Amino acid sequence: MPELSCTARRIGDYESRTEEYELAFTVDDAPPNILRIKYQAARAYEINAALEACTEAAREAIAKARPDLAQKPTDGSLFQLSWKTLQSAKYEEGAPKTRALEL
């Protein structure tokens, strides 16, 4: 079964209230779909906008590698994959963290 992998690493100033991340979404051996996001942790609307961009980037990565599976995962599951990956990388000071979702 193919998997969507999400790798996140925090970039920018680790002490800032503005959080910046670089995410890479990959399916199988396809080239990664890279996305950079930035949000202020106290602003829910910025977090939601960043996660919506992650959902779109993840779906694009799936569509490039496996068009037949592009609509299979729900937006909610892609949203959660992105959020959980970001949270795991939050305090790692640039070290990448990866999570996967079975398609």
Buried (B, 14 or more C-beta within 10 A) or exposed (E): EBEBBBBBBBBBEEEEEEBBBBBBBBBEEBEBBEBEBEBEEEEEEBBEEBBBBBBBBBBBBBBBBBEEBBEEBEEEBBBBBBBBBBEBBBEEEEEBBBBBBEB
